[in-house]
Amino acid sequence: MSYLTLSITLIFVLIPLVLSKTLKLGLEKDTIIATLRSIVQLLAVGYVLKFVFDSDSLLYIFMMVGLMVVAATHNAQKKGAAIQGITTKVAVTLISVEVLTQSILLGFNITPATAQYIIPISGMVIGNSMVLSILFLNRFTAEVESHQDQTELILSLGGTPKQAIHRQLITSIKASMIPTIESQKTVGLVQLPGMMSGQIIAGADPIQAVQFQLLIMFLLLTTAAVTSVMLGFLSYPTLFNQRMQLMRNS
């Protein structure tokens, strides 16, 4: 695709701008900013990735993955500001998920240990883990706040913090995992996943594209489960003080 052809695709940006202006939605500025940021960011990443792929240096691979973790942590931790040490908890969760998934992929020789595979897959894993962290933290903080009286009642009857928060924790974990599970139920029927579509457009064999897409789907399922469970069990203890009392400011 040439830059001229790419510029023509701005028609797809013009349509929402016209609709927003016509219906007075007030989204013109946000749409323009989002478009400009996406162009600059993706082009910049494209040139950086070209440099990293050409060098094939482990140092650059670690730097790219580290940058992804830092950016994802910064974005996700905002949703759990009421939880003490949430930045560290999110970072530990993202790093753990990344190490787990790459260890399996590289340990069993499922994918080659090259930048071409490690960086894109890491991006999908870390990005998905970030979204799952946000979903979990949103739901968990809301559940804790709305069930404070119930939690304190269980504590007053001799229950442990884990017993008192169990229902809210499990509900939040399930709620954050449901989108990933549901999307996999309809894959191939309602939509063709992005990675698979991209490979097919690039001329790859459809069967090979399906195989890689299945790999990513299974990978993201593990990412969803480990992220939600790990972040949940790292977060809930900090909601209680040393006397096993629920801290109201959480």
C-alpha positions in Angstrom: 0.0 0.0 0.0 1.4 3.4 -1.0 1.1 6.5 1.1 -1.2 7.9 -1.6 -3.5 5.0 -1.1 -3.3 5.3 2.6 -4.2 8.9 2.5 -7.4 8.0 0.6 -8.5 5.9 3.6 -8.9 9.1 5.6 -12.4 9.0 4.0 -13.2 6.6 6.9 -12.2 9.4 9.3 -14.2 12.0 7.5 -17.4 10.1 7.8 -17.5 10.1 11.7 -16.4 13.7 11.6 -19.4 14.7 9.4 -21.8 12.6 11.5 -20.4 14.2 14.7 -20.8 17.7 13.3 -24.2 17.1 11.9 -25.6 15.5 15.1 -23.7 17.9 17.3 -22.0 15.1 19.2 -19.0 17.3 20.0 -16.5 14.5 19.1 -14.7 16.2 16.2 -11.7 17.3 18.3 -11.2 13.9 19.9 -11.6 12.2 16.6 -8.9 14.4 15.0 -6.6 14.0 17.9 -7.0 10.2 18.0 -6.4 10.0 14.2 -3.2 12.2 14.4 -1.9 10.3 17.4 -2.5 6.9 15.8 -0.7 8.0 12.6 2.3 9.4 14.4 2.5 6.6 16.9 2.1 3.7 14.5 4.6 5.2 11.9 7.1 5.7 14.7 6.7 2.2 16.0 7.0 0.9 12.4 10.4 2.5 11.9 11.5 1.4 15.4 10.5 -2.2 14.8 12.3 -2.2 11.4 15.5 -1.1 13.2 15.0 -3.7 15.9 14.2 -6.5 13.5 17.3 -5.6 11.4 19.6 -5.6 14.4 18.0 -8.7 16.0 19.6 -7.7 19.3 18.3 -9.2 22.6 19.0 -5.9 24.3 16.6 -4.1 21.9 14.0 -6.8 22.3 14.1 -6.5 26.1 13.9 -2.7 25.8 10.8 -2.9 23.6 9.1 -5.4 25.9 10.0 -3.3 28.9 8.6 -0.2 27.3 5.3 -2.0 26.7 5.1 -3.1 30.3 5.8 0.4 31.6 3.2 2.0 29.3 0.6 -0.7 30.1 1.2 -0.5 33.9 0.9 3.3 33.8 -2.5 3.0 32.0 -4.0 0.2 34.1 -2.9 1.4 37.5 -5.2 4.5 37.2 -8.3 2.3 37.6 -7.1 0.9 41.0 -5.8 4.1 42.7 -7.7 3.1 45.9 -5.6 -0.1 46.2 -2.3 0.4 48.0 0.7 -0.4 45.9 -1.4 -1.0 42.8 1.3 0.1 40.4 3.7 -2.6 41.7 0.9 -5.2 41.6 0.0 -4.5 38.0 3.6 -4.4 36.9 4.3 -7.8 38.7 1.2 -9.3 37.0 2.1 -8.1 33.5 5.7 -9.3 33.8 4.7 -12.6 35.2 2.2 -13.2 32.4 4.8 -12.2 29.8 7.5 -14.5 31.3 5.0 -17.4 31.6 3.8 -17.2 28.0 7.2 -16.6 26.4 8.7 -19.4 28.4 6.1 -21.8 27.0 6.4 -20.5 23.5 10.2 -20.6 23.4 10.7 -23.5 25.7 8.7 -25.8 23.5 10.0 -24.2 20.3 6.5 -23.2 19.3 7.9 -19.9 18.0 11.4 -18.9 17.1 13.4 -16.7 19.5 13.6 -13.8 17.2 12.4 -10.2 17.4 9.9 -10.8 14.6 8.0 -13.2 16.8 8.7 -12.1 20.4 7.8 -8.4 20.1 4.5 -8.7 18.2 3.3 -11.6 20.4 4.5 -9.8 23.6 2.5 -6.8 22.4 -0.6 -8.8 22.1 -0.1 -10.5 25.5 0.8 -7.3 27.4 -2.0 -5.3 25.7 -4.6 -7.9 26.5 -3.3 -8.2 30.1 -3.6 -4.5 30.5 -7.2 -4.5 29.3 -8.0 -7.4 31.6 -6.3 -5.5 34.5 -8.5 -2.5 33.8 -11.7 -4.6 33.6 -10.8 -6.4 36.8 -9.9 -3.3 38.8 -13.0 -1.5 37.6 -15.3 -4.3 38.7 -13.4 -5.2 41.9 -13.4 -1.7 43.3 -17.1 -1.3 42.5 -17.9 -4.6 44.1 -15.9 -3.8 47.3 -17.5 -0.4 47.6 -21.1 -1.7 47.1 -20.7 -4.6 49.6 -18.7 -3.0 52.4 -21.4 -3.6 55.0 -21.6 -7.3 54.0 -17.8 -7.6 54.2 -17.7 -6.1 57.6 -20.5 -8.3 58.9 -18.5 -11.4 57.9 -15.4 -10.0 59.6 -17.4 -9.2 62.8 -18.6 -12.8 62.9 -15.1 -14.1 62.9 -14.5 -14.5 59.2 -11.1 -14.0 57.6 -10.4 -11.2 55.1 -10.2 -13.9 52.3 -13.6 -15.2 53.4 -15.1 -11.7 53.6 -14.0 -10.6 50.2 -14.3 -14.0 48.4 -17.6 -13.3 46.7 -16.5 -9.9 45.3 -13.2 -11.3 44.2 -14.6 -14.3 42.3 -17.3 -12.1 40.7 -14.7 -9.7 39.5 -12.4 -12.4 38.1 -15.3 -14.0 36.2 -16.5 -10.6 34.9 -13.1 -9.7 33.5 -12.6 -13.1 31.9 -16.0 -13.3 30.2 -15.3 -11.0 27.2 -12.3 -13.1 26.2 -14.2 -16.4 26.5 -17.3 -15.0 24.7 -15.2 -13.6 21.8 -13.6 -17.0 21.2 -17.0 -18.7 21.0 -17.9 -16.7 17.8 -14.5 -16.4 16.2 -14.6 -17.3 12.5 -18.4 -17.0 12.5 -19.0 -13.4 13.4 -15.6 -12.0 12.6 -12.2 -12.9 11.3 -9.5 -12.0 13.9 -7.1 -9.2 13.0 -3.9 -11.3 12.9 -5.5 -14.0 10.7 -6.9 -11.3 8.3 -3.6 -9.5 8.1 -1.7 -12.7 7.2 -4.3 -13.6 4.6 -4.1 -10.1 3.1 -0.3 -10.4 3.1 -0.6 -13.6 1.0 -0.1 -16.2 3.6 -1.7 -19.6 3.3 -5.2 -19.5 5.0 -4.5 -22.7 6.9 -1.3 -21.4 8.3 -3.0 -18.1 9.2 -5.6 -20.1 11.1 -2.9 -22.1 13.0 -1.2 -18.9 14.1 -4.5 -17.3 15.1 -5.4 -20.4 17.2 -2.0 -20.0 18.9 -2.8 -16.4 19.8 -6.3 -17.2 21.0 -5.1 -19.9 23.3 -2.4 -17.6 24.5 -4.9 -14.8 25.3 -7.1 -17.3 27.2 -4.2 -18.0 29.5 -3.4 -14.3 29.7 -7.0 -13.5 30.8 -7.1 -16.2 33.4 -3.6 -15.6 34.9 -4.0 -11.8 34.9 -7.4 -11.7 36.6 -6.5 -14.3 39.2 -3.0 -13.0 40.0 -4.0 -9.4 40.2 -7.0 -10.3 42.3 -5.0 -12.2 44.9 -2.3 -9.6 45.0 -4.9 -6.8 45.5 -7.4 -8.0 48.1 -5.0 -8.3 51.1 -4.2 -4.5 51.0 -7.9 -3.7 51.5 -7.5 -4.7 55.1 -5.4 -3.4 58.0 -3.3 -5.4 60.4 -6.4 -5.9 62.6 -8.2 -7.6 59.7 -10.5 -4.6 59.3 -11.8 -3.3 56.0 -10.3 0.1 55.3 -13.1 2.4 54.4 -11.0 4.6 52.1 -10.5 1.6 49.8 
